[in-house]
Amino acid sequence: MQKSATRFAPSDWHVANRIQSTTAIKQRDVAHDFRQSSHRLRNDTDCHTTWTQHSSNKKLEKRFSDIEKWKESLEKCLTAVETEIECLSEHKERSERALDAKSVPTEVVWDCMTMREGRMAIDLVRDEVEAQLHKELEVVEAIKSMLLQKVMEAYEQLCVLQEARQQLQLDLTDKQTAFDIDNDCKGMTNESGNISFHANSTRIEKGVVTPDTWDSFSNYNSIRANAEMKGSTALREAINYTVQQTSSDLDTQRLATDRAFRKRIHEIKQAISELEWQRHNTQEEISDVQTEIERLQKSIQNKEPPMMVAQTRLENRTFRPNVELCRDEAQYGLVEEVSEIAGSTQSLLEKLAVAEHTLSTLQRTLARIENDLGVKTSSRDIDNQCMEIRAKLTQNGMHGRHLGREK
């Protein structure tokens, strides 16, 4: 073992000891100050971390509550939209059924108009019935046009409502996802097992929005849905009014046409009664004229024997001899008798000609009456058949009124 060659004085030894002690004391003071500041820092950071975590929890709870409120509001709005879509769909179907039901009045009117074309001769007139049928056809076509317009408006409004519903559903889906994420985050603690470090967790994602934008987005979806529901409600009321009003208009026109039919049928019946009375009287007159003709013919025939007697007497008296061939009173009487019988026969023949002409005229009149009776009977039957066909409109009208009622 080698010894140091340097030798120190006792004073150096004592100085070295004091320096060592002083240095130790200073280092301990520094260490004490460090421990104190470190303790304060630990307390401060622990408190700050605890406070910031508490603040974050409160903010998450506030955000969670905001999302939950919007979820409830959007769910109510979505339920209302779906209910409105169902109601409007029912009204649209009601309008379509009412529109389909108008095919019956159209067919009935066309059938009546076509059937009445079968009227003949003088009965083929442009009467009040024809005018009312044309008017009824115009009313039906106008009603079909109005109902078709309401169906199209309902279809367009349903498209808008479905679009609003889809937007609400998307918004609700996103809010449900955010709700689940924030609910999971809200439940996290320092002892949770699913926590870990993540690199660049404070980054700002693309497409991030401000709270005002977030709130405005859901508010816009809600306001839009409510506005569309308000429009749909007004449209449903318009559809109800249209269905009821068109049904009333159609019933009013149907009654007017039916009244015209009944009036026309009554007129035809009166004309038929008049013609039947005329036919009966004409037939009786024909029978009387025929009887009179027979009597005239008989009377003419009855004039032949007296004429033959008178002429035979005159002829025989021409054979009187000589002076006996005298134009005596008997001769004048016989000549006058022949002349009178001839005149009577001529008068009877003339009267017979008149009677036969009268008979011919009466027979032609009877034929025209019979023909007109056939025409009017056919017209009456046609209009009665039309009324039977129009009985369908009563059932259709009741159906139309049923369609117009609210459920």
FENGIJO-V50233 format. One record per pair of residues at least 12 apart in sequence whose ideal C-beta (glycine too) atoms are under 6 Angstrom apart, sorted by sequence separation. I is the first residue (numbers start at 1). J is the second residue. D is the distance in whole Angstrom. If there is no record, write none. Layout:
I;J;D + I;J;D
//
This chain:
113;133;5 + 314;334;5 + 112;133;6 + 313;334;5 + 109;133;6 + 310;334;5 + 109;136;5 + 310;337;5 + 109;137;5 + 310;338;5 + 106;140;5 + 307;341;5 + 105;140;5 + 306;341;6 + 102;140;6 + 303;341;6 + 102;143;6 + 102;144;5 + 303;345;5 + 300;345;6 + 171;218;6 + 99;147;4 + 300;348;5 + 98;147;6 + 299;348;5 + 171;221;5 + 95;147;5 + 296;348;6 + 168;221;6 + 167;221;5 + 95;150;5 + 96;151;6 + 296;351;6 + 95;151;5 + 296;352;4 + 168;225;6 + 164;224;6 + 164;225;4 + 92;154;4 + 293;355;5 + 292;355;6 + 164;228;5 + 88;154;6 + 289;355;6 + 161;228;5 + 160;228;5 + 289;358;6 + 88;158;6 + 289;359;5 + 161;232;6 + 157;232;5 + 85;161;5 + 286;362;5 + 285;362;6 + 157;235;5 + 282;362;6 + 153;235;6 + 81;164;6 + 282;365;6 + 81;165;5 + 282;366;5 + 150;239;5 + 78;168;5 + 279;369;5 + 278;369;6 + 150;242;5 + 74;168;6 + 275;369;5 + 146;242;6 + 74;171;6 + 275;372;6 + 74;172;5 + 275;373;5 + 143;246;4 + 71;175;5 + 272;376;5 + 70;175;6 + 271;376;5 + 67;175;6 + 268;376;5 + 67;178;6 + 268;379;6 + 67;179;5 + 268;380;5 + 139;253;5 + 136;253;5 + 64;182;5 + 265;383;5 + 63;182;6 + 136;257;5 + 60;182;6 + 64;186;6 + 261;383;6 + 132;256;6 + 60;185;6 + 132;257;4 + 60;186;5 + 261;387;6 + 132;260;4 + 129;260;5 + 128;260;4 + 129;261;6 + 129;264;5 + 127;264;6 + 254;393;5 + 81;225;5 + 88;232;5 + 95;239;6 + 77;222;5 + 84;229;5 + 91;236;5 + 98;243;5 + 251;397;5 + 70;218;5 + 77;225;5 + 84;232;5 + 91;239;5 + 247;400;4 + 247;401;5 + 247;404;5 + 243;403;6 + 244;404;4 + 243;404;4 + 123;375;5 + 121;375;5 + 120;375;5 + 123;379;4 + 119;379;5 + 118;382;6 + 116;382;6 + 115;382;6 + 115;386;6 + 112;386;4 + 111;389;5 + 108;389;6 + 108;390;6 + 108;392;6 + 108;393;6 + 104;392;6 + 105;393;6 + 104;396;4 + 101;396;6 + 101;399;6 + 101;400;6 + 98;400;6 + 98;403;5 + 97;403;5 + 94;403;5
//
